[in-house]
Amino acid sequence: MSFSIRLFIPLFLLIAFAPKNGMQAQSNRCATEAILDANIASDTTYARSFFAVEAALREMASSSYRTTTEYTLPVVVHILHHGEAVGEENNLSDAQIQGAIDALNADFRGDYGGVDIDIEFELAARDPEGNPTTGIVRLDATNAIPEYAEDGLVTDNNLHPSSENNLKSLSYWPKEDYVNLWIVSSLNGGMSPLGFAYLPPVNGFYDGVVLHRRVFGIGEEYDLLNNYDLNKSLTHELGHYLGLYHTFRLTNGCNSESNCSAQGDQVCDTPPTTGSAGCSAINCPETMVENYMDYAYDQCVNSFTEGQRTRMRNALLGHRESLLESQGLAPVVALDAGVASIQGLAPMGCEATHDLDVSIQNFGTEPLTEAAIHFSLDDGEALTVLWEGDIEAGASALVPLPALAAAEGNHSLKVWTSMDVDEYAPNDTLAMNFEVVPGTWLTMEIQFDFLPHGISWEVENTDFDMVVMEGADYSNDVYASEYITIGGCASNGCYTLTVEDLFGNGMHYSPPGWYELSDSDGNVLGEGSGNFGSVQAHEFCVEGSSVEPCEDLNGNGVCDDDEDALYVAVPGCTDPQSCTYDPAANVDDGSCEHLDALGDCGGDCIADEDEDGVCDSMEIFGCTDESACNFDSLATEENGTCEFADEGYDCEGNPLTNGIADLLGAAKLTPFPNPSNGESIHIQGLLGAGPHTIDIVDYKGRVVHSESTLAEPRLGAWVARIHPVLLPGAYVIQAIHGPTRTVQSTRVLIH
């Protein structure tokens, strides 16, 4: 169900803030009921829409059943600052912003008590144009609206230059897809109210949450308001954004309600109350001081109720359901490293040596483990540092740059990232302009007393309302009786050193403490000691010369002492397995060569499977046996095709002897009878006694009979008898004798 709404319902968390004592008044913290009544009385269309929405929520509360579906809503945080560097004063750091979102989620998930709402919030990953984003928009609102520096966001005068309408129009993302959070430097020139939100439904760019920057975030390291430093104001306002009222709405006493779903805050498990002061109920003993929608101090609130859970989830599903279809949380690509911010660099200052950090963020879906961060000062030489680590999707890491040398004058700094694969280039680069002006180096020395907690100080440029040095949060366990010194640069102009003690007795605990602010010439600009009361202020002006930067002999913009942090490219082969590996190289220039299969550096042989020293691609297959008839002298690989001549013949079929007589040799063997019938042959003239092998070879050189026999002496000669069975023809008898296998031959005819 949707409704057209012409007027809007601001829920102002009005706080009368006294800067010196931190007291807040209960009576004027909220203008919700007055604004709501005025809208209903003056606009019938709005009244009909409002009551219709209320009726719908009551109906949903009575008929709905409990579900545990978890919802995550995309958030965009608009930081409306005064031109400070990231992390300074109104330009809150990425860490403080993320910490605020984390604390908000802890409250909504019931980590500290109460029920789990099953709703979370996450900084957007995709902007309305589909580009990667950190979910943080930083805007120097004083450029467009100078009055913002003095008055902040003005809620009570729509004609004021820095009215809500004018400021929100400077930075706004579609309410259908994003929860808009505007973090401002002040409201109505101070801290009244601390913040406000709009109940659903609301049309136009009004919709969202506004908070004073001093109640946004959690952590002692941040400049947060005492008693409102646990981020509960953000939780409170998101309760309004999702349809909750204050627990004391339209309640004047402690009596029970006749219809709890239509009276008071319209939530039945929050008892009637007139509210609380500090951490105590004002009138009603059953007051839920611990409820986020009450007005108790941050340290006292810790829970929503089951009824509030139902109302918020119904408001989300019934009137802010488009947030659940938003693509704002969908990362754009898998691999994408971008530069989220440059931290530590002020738009103007007198420091000439700059220690900076680059926040690189993983805008992709896959973890980042390495990247190169390049930078160039004044369009000079591109320099590089390397980063290795582990950044999960959506997270970021600070990478320190080498100290930069930038003397007096205007400068530009360009920073960009690169990876082997980066699927989105537009977020890789960030550029900043800054100016170094003449000034004086200031040194603040503090000798704390035994109980330093409560001491804070700042040096503020009264010409620009800009704090250039400050200190606070000096805990007793760390700083008791300690001496510290802090340095900073002050550009030419007039300043006020303000030193405050929360407890009003200065540094009087024995031994008493002291402080002293001096310039580079040793002039004391402000000092105090002992019991100086709650606050001491010292006004002074400085007019110095240019502050010299660090030594930079090669003129590349990096301090000489930090040159070692730079990555210097050395081209060469970076593969340790290469035969041309260069251990000094860090950039592969394509010169790597490797041993081939034959052990040649840079060779082209892929394989030598038989390890014969011939590359497989160069093998010549053929017969490699030199005794074969088809021996191939060019062949390197045997392929089993060798052919051999029959025994006793050459490859052309010719006998290896010219005739039977040639086989007789010098030895005189005599067979008898000769011719023979081939059944029994006597052989005479053997070389000696002992065993002999008698082979009979036919005309083709084939052994057709072989037998072993012993030679016997007869008539002065050695003889033997054999018993072959032969076909008719001419044969050669070979007698082989002794270890040297001496061969004798003779011819025999068989008839």
N, C-alpha and C positions, 0 to 999 in steps of 0.2 A: 504494500500500500504506500503510495507517495502523495505528498501534499505540496501545494504552492505556498511558500512562506515569503512574505514581503518584508517583515521586520524580523530582527534576530534577538536571541535571548542571551546576552552576555552574562556569564557567571563570574563576577568579579570577586577575587579573593582579596578584599581591601584590607590593607594593613597600615596603620599609622606607625611609622618607624622613626624612633629617636636614635640617631646614629651613635650617640655616645654611651647610652645605657642599654640599648637593645630591647626596650620595652615595647610591647605591642598591645593595642586596645582591642578588646573583643567586639565592642559595639559597632565599629565601622569597618569591619573586615569584608563584608559582603553586601553588594548592592543588587543581588539577584531578584529578591522579591519586589523591590520597588520598580525595577526595569520590567519584570514580568507583568506586574499589575498595570503598568503604564501601557505596555504593548497590547494587552488584552482590552483595556478600556478604549484605546484610540483606534484600533484597527479590527474591524469585525471579521475580515477575511483571515487575518492572523489568528484571531480568537477561535474561529471555527476549526482551523487547521491544528491549533495547539490542543484543543480538547479532543479532537479526533485521534490525534497521536496518543494522548494519554489514555483514551478509552481502548485503543488497540493494544497498548502495553499491558493494561489491566487484564484484558481478555487473554492475552498470551500467557500472562503469569498464572491465571487460574486454570488454563487448559493444557499448558505445555508440561512435558515430563523432562526429567533431568537427562541430559546427554553429556558425554565427555569428549566430544569431537574437539580437537585442538585447532585453534585459528591463529594465524600469524598475520599481522597487519603491517604494511609498508609505511615507513615513517620518513619524512624529509624534515631536516632541522635547518631553519633559516637563521643564521647568525648575523644579526644586524649590529655591526660594530662601528667604531669611529676611525678606522684606518690603521689600527694597531697590527703588529705582526701576529701571526698565528701563535696562540698560546699565551698572548699578553692581554690582560685586563678583559675588555669586552669581546675580544676575538678568541673565544674559548678553544682549547686544544682538542684534537681528535680524541685523545684519551679521556678527557673530561666528558665529552659528548657520549662516547661509547659507554663510559661508566654510568652515565645517567640512564641510558637505555637498559643496561644490565640490571641496575637497581630497580627500575620500573618493572621489569619482567619478574624479578624476585618477589616483589610485592604482589603482582597479579597471579603468580603461581603459588602463593601461600607459603613461601619459605619461612616467614617469621610468625605465622599464626593465621587463623582464619581459614577460609576455604580457598581451593584452587579454582580460579576463574576459567582456566584452560584457554586463555587468550595471551598471546605474546606479541611483542613489537620488535621490528627489525628495521635497521636503516636500509633504505631503498638501494637496490643494485642497478636499476635501470631508470633513466630519467624519462620524462614524457615523450621525448623524441626518439627513444630507443637506444640511447647511448649509455655506456657504463657510467656509474656515479658512485660516490661514497655515501650518498644520502645526506650530504652536508653541503649547504649553499652558504657561502660567505659573501657578505655585501657591506661595503662601507656606505651606510645610509646617509652619512653627513655630506657625501658628494651630491646627492640629489636633494636632500632636505637638511640644510645646515642647522635648523632649529632642533633637530633630533639630538645634537650634542648636548644641548642644555635641558630639553624637556622630555627626552625619550619618547615613548609612545603615549599619546594623550588620549584618554578615554572619555573625557567629559566635554569635549569641544570639537565637533565635527568640522569646524571651519579652521581649526589650527593646522599649520603646515605639516606637522608630524602627527596628525590624527591617525587613528587606527586604519581608516580607509586608505589614506595616502601611503602609509608605511607598508601595509600588506600588499598593496598593488605593485610594490617594487619587486617582490619575490613571492611567488605563489605557484603551487603545482595543483593540478586538478584534484578537487576533493573526492571525486569518485574513485580515484586510484591511490591516493596518498593521505596519510594523517599529517597535516601541516603543523609543525611546531615553530613558533617564532620566539627566539630568545633575544631579549632586548636589554639595553644598558640601563634603562630606568622606565618607570611608568609615572606619568604626570610630574616629571622632574624629580622623582624620588622613588620610594618603594611602597606606594599605595595606589593600587593594590599590588600584591606580589604576582598575581597572574589571573587569568580567566579563560573560560572555554565556552563553547556553544553546545547546547543540547541538540540532538537530532530531531527533525531534519532541518537543515539550513541550506539555502541556495546561495551561490556566489562564493567569492573568495574570502568572505569573513570566516568561513568555517575552519575550525582548528583550535589550537591552544596557544596562548601567549604566556610567557613566564619571564620574570626578572632573572637575569643571568646569575645572581647571587643565591638563588634557591634551586639551581639546575646543576645536578651532579652530586657526587659524594666523594669525600676524601679530604684529609687535613691539609693536603698540599694546595688546595684550591681556595679562592677567596669567596667563601660562603658565609651566609648570615647565621649568626648564632641562634640555635634552636630550630633552624630551618635548613640544616646542612646535611640531611640524610635523604634528600631527593623526594620526600613525601609530598611536596607541593605538586610535582609532576604527576604522581600517582593520583592525587586528589583531582587534578584537572582532567586527567584521562577518564576518571570516574564520571565527571560531568559530561565529557565528550560522548560517553556511552550511556547517557541517560539518567545518571544518578543525581539526586538532590542532596543538599546538606541534611544530616540526620535531624537537625532542629528546625527544618523548614515548616513555616506556618504553625509553630508550636509556642504557646505562651505558658504552659504549665506542664505538670508531670502526670496528669490524669490519663487513664487509658483511653485509646481511641475507639470510637464505635464502629468505624470501618477503616481498618488500617491500610487497606489497599487503595483507598481514595483520599486518605488524610495524611497530613505531615509529609514525610518523604515518600509515601506510598509503598513502603517496604515493611512487611509485617513483623520481621524479626529484628528490627531496630526500635527499641522502646522510645516512647515520647521523651523528649529532652529539650531543655533550653540552651544546650551547648556546654562548653567547658572553657576554662581559662588556665593556660599553662598545661598542667597535667591533671587538673581536678575539675569535677563537675561544678557548674555554677549553682544549680538548684536541685536537680533530680538525681537521686542516688543511683538509679539504674542507667545513667548516661554511659553510653559506650565511648568512653574517652579514647579507647584503643582503635576506634573505627577511622578509616582513612577519610571519611566524609565528615568527620567532626573537625573542630578547630584546635585540637591539642597540639602541643609541640611535636616535632618530628620524632623525638626519642620515645614518645608515649604511644604513637599509633602503629598498628601492625597488622590490621586485618580488614577484610570485607566479610559480609555475612552471606549465607546461602540465598537469602532473598535478593540481596544486591547482585549476586552472581546471576540469578535468573533475569533480573531486569536488564543488566548490561548485555547479556547474550541475546535477549529478545530485541533490544534496541539495535544491536549489530545486525542480526538476521532480518529484522523488519525494516530498518531505516538506513543502515550503512552497508547493506549487503554487497554493493559494488566493490567494496574493498577486498572482498574475498575472491573476486575475479581479476583483480589487478595483476599486471605483469611486472609491477615495480620491484618484486623480489627475484625475478628471473635473471640470473647472470647472462650476459650476452654471448660469450664464447667460452671455450674450454681453457685456452691459454692466453692470458692477458695481464700484463703488468703495467701499471700506470703510475704517474707521479700525482699523489694526492695533495701534497702541500710541501712548501719549503719553510722550515721552522727555524727561528732564531734570527731572522732578517727583518729589521724594522724599515718602513718606508723612508724614514728620515732619522738620522742620528749622527753622532760625531765619532763613533767607533770606526776605526779604519782597518781593524783586523777582525774578521768575521768567522765565528765558529758556528757552522750551520748543520742542520740535519735535514735530510730529504725523506719524507714519508712515502714509501712505495706501497701500493696496495694491490692485492690480488683481485682483479675484477672478473676473473674467469672462474671456471668450475673445478679445475684441477689444481693441486698444490703447486706453489712456486718454490723452486729450490736454488735457483741462481739467476742472476741478471747482471747486466752492466749498466752502471749509472754514469752518464756522460754530462759534462757541464762546460759552459763557456762564459767567461766574464767579459763583458763589453765586446761581444762578437769576436773574441780572440781565439786562441788555440783551443780546440776541443780536447778536453782531458777526461780521464776515465778512472773510476774506482769499481772494483768488483765486489759483488755481494753474493754470499752463499748462506743458506738457512732453510727455513721451512715456513711458508706462509700459506695457511689454509684459505679456501675460498672466502672472499669478503673481508679477510683480515689484512692488517698492514704491519709494516716494520719500519723503524727509523734507521736510516743509513747515514752515518756521519761523513761529511765531506772534509777534505783537508782544509785547514784554515786559509781564508782568502785575504789577499792584500788589496784594499781599495781605498785610495787616498781621497782627499776632499774633491767633491764634484758629483755629477750625476753618473749613475752606473746602471747597467742591466745585467741580469743573470739569467741564463737559460739552462734548464736541466731537462734531460730526457733519458729514457730507459731503452734498452734493447735486449733481445733474447734471440736464441736460435729460431724459435717459433713464437711469434706474437701475433695473435689473430685480430687485434684491433689497435690501430695506430693512433687515432685521434687523441687518446688520453695519455699518450707516452710523454708529452712535452708540457712543461710549465715554465713561464717566464715571469720575472719580477723586475720592476724598476725601483731603484732606491737612490737616496742622496746622502752623501757624507758631508757634513757641514762642520765649520770650526767649533771647537768646544774645549772643555777642560775635563781632565780625568779626576773623578771624585773617589775618595776612600772613606768608607764608613767603618769605624772601629767600635766594637761593643765589648765591654767587660761586664758579663752578667752577674747579678747577685745570686744568692742561694736558691731563689724561687723565680726563675725567669718567665714562667708561664703567664701569659696575658700581655707580654710586651710585643708591640708591633710598631713598624715605622715605614715611612715612604718619603721619597723625594719626588715632588710633583712640579712639572713645568706649568706655572700659572698662566703663561701666555696661551698654551694649547690644551690645558687640562689633561696633561699626559704624564703618567707616572713613569719615571725613568729608572728608579731603584726602589726596592721595597724588601721587607722581611717580616715574617710572622711565624706563628706556630712553633715557638721555642719551648719545647717540653722540658719539664724539670729533670727528668731522668737522663736527658742528653746534654742539656746546656747549662745545668747548674754550675755557677762560678766559672764558666768557660769564657775564653776570649776568642772573638771571631773578627775577621776583617773581610769586607766586601767592596769590590771596585766596580765602577761604572762610569760611562761617559755622559756628560751633560753639555748639550749644545748651548751656544750663547743665548742668554735670556735670563729670566728671573724665575726663582724656584722657592718652594716652601718645604723645609724638612719638618715633618710632623712625627713625633714620638708619642705613643699612647700606652697607657697601662690599664688593662681591663679592671683592675682592683683598686685603682686610684691612689697607690702609694709608691709609684715609680720603681726605683731599684734600691730600696732602703734596707733590705735584709742583709744582715752582717755576713761577710764583709760587703759593704755597699758596692753597687755597680756604677758604671758610667758609660757614656757614649761620646763620640766625637766624629764630626764630618769635616774633612779637609780637602783642599784641592791639590793639584800637582805641584804647586809652589809652596805648599805647607801652610797656607792660610786656613785658619779654623773658621768654618762657615756655620757651625752649630755644635753645641755641646751641652751636656747635662749630667747630673749624677745624683745619687741618693734619692730622697723622697721629693720628686718633682710633681707629685699629684697624678691626675688622670692623663694630662696631655701637655706637651710642650711643643711650640712651633717656632721655627727659625726661618726668617725670610732672607734671601740673598740673591744676588745676581752674579753671573759669570760672563766673562768676555775673554775667551782664550783664543789661541791660534789653532792651526790644523793639528790634529792628533796624527802622529806618524804611524803608518802601518808597519807590519812586520817586514823583515828583509825579504826581498824577492829579486835576486840578482838576475835570474834569467827572464824576468818579466812575463811569466806565464799566468800571473794572478794568484799563484799558490805560494804560501809562506815556505821559505827554503827548508825550515825544520820539518815540514810536513810532506816534502817531495816524495819521501819513501812510500807514502800511502797511495801514490798514483800507480795506475797500471800502465806499463810501457810495453807497447807491442813489439815483439821480436819475431819476425817471420822465419819460418823454417818448417822442418818436418817434426811433428809432435807425437808421432806414433813410436813408442819404445820398441815395437817389434820390427820396425823398419831398419834396413841396412844403411839408411841415410838419416837416421834419427839424430836430432839436434837437441840435447838436453836444455839448452838455453832458450829454445824457441817456445813461444806461447800462442802463436797464431799460425795455424797450418796454412802454408802457401801452396800446397799441392805438390811439393817436391818429394814426397815420400816414395821410396822405391823399396821393393822387397825381394828377397831371395826366391828364385824360381825353383822348380822341381830338380833342377840340375845344380842348384847352389850358386847360380849367377845372380849378382845384385842387379836388379832392374831387368832381368831376363824375362822372356815371354813364354817359357815352358810351364804349362799348367800342371802336368803330371808325368811321372815316370814310374808306372806301377811295377814294372819288373826290375827296376833299379839297375838297368844295364847301361846307364849313362846316356841313353838316347831318349829324347823327349817323345812321349807317346804320339804326339801329332806329327813327328818326323820319322817314325818307324817305317822300314821297308820290309814287307813280309815276303818270305821265300825260303829256299833251302840253304841252310848255313853249314851243312856237313861237307867239308872239302873232298871227302872220298866219294861223294855222290855224283852220279852222272849229270844231274841238273843243278849242281852247286852254283849259287848266285853270290858273287863276291860283293855286291852292293847291298845284299839283304842284311838287316839288323835284327830281325825277329823271325825265329823258326815257325813255319806254319804247317809242318808235317807233310810236305810234298816231296821230300827227297826220294830219288830213284837210284837203285844200285844195279851194277852189272852182275850177271851170273858168275859164280866162282870159276875162275880159270879163263874168263873172257873179259874183253874190254866192253865199254859202253856201246860200241857199234856191233857187238856180237862176234868179234874176232877172237880166236883163241889167244891166250896170253903167251903161247909158245909157237914157234914156227913149224913144229912137227914133234912126233913122239920121240924122235931121237934126241931132240934138244933137252928132254927131261932127264936123260941118262946122266948128264953132267960128267964129272971127272971120275966118280966112283964106278967100279965095275961090278955091278950086280948081274947075276946070271940066273934067269928062271929056267927050270926044266921040269917036265918037257915043255917045249916052246916050239910050235904051237901046243896048246894044252886043251884038254876037254873042260877045263875050268873047275874040276872037282878037287884036285889036289895039286899044289904047285910047290916045288922046292926052290928056295932062294939061296944062292951061294954068293959069298963076297961081302957079307955084312961087316961093319966096321969093328965089332968087338962083341964080347960076351954081354949077357944081361938082357933086359927087356927091350923090345922093339915094338913100335906101332907100324903095322903094314897097312897102307891105304892103297886101294885100287881105284884109279880115276878114269872115267870114260872120255870120249873125244870132246865132250862139251865142257870138260873140266870138273865134272861132278864126281864126288866120292861115292862109288857104288858099293864098296865093301871096305870094312876096316876091322882089324882085329889085333890084339896084343899077343906077343909070343916071345919065347926066350931063344936067343941064338945058342947054337951048340957047335963045338969044334969038330971039324971033319976034314981029314987030309990037308991039314994046314990052313984051313979056312973056316969061317964062321957061317953056319947055315941055319935055315929055319924052314918049317913047313907050314903052309896055310891051306885052308880048305874053303875057297870061295865057291859060290854057285853063280856063274856068269853066263850071260848070253853070248853068242858068237860076236866077235868084233875085236878091234884093237884097243888095248888098255895100257895104262902106265902104272907100274908098281912103284910106290914110294915107301921107303923104309926110314923111319924117324927114330933116332937113337940118342940117348944120353941127355944130361941136363941142358946141354946147349941145343938140343933138338936138331942135330945134324941130319940133313935129308940126303938120301941116296935114291936114285931112280933107275928104272929099266923098263923095257917094253915087253909086252906079252900078247900073243894072239890066241884067241879062243875060237875053236872050230865046233 
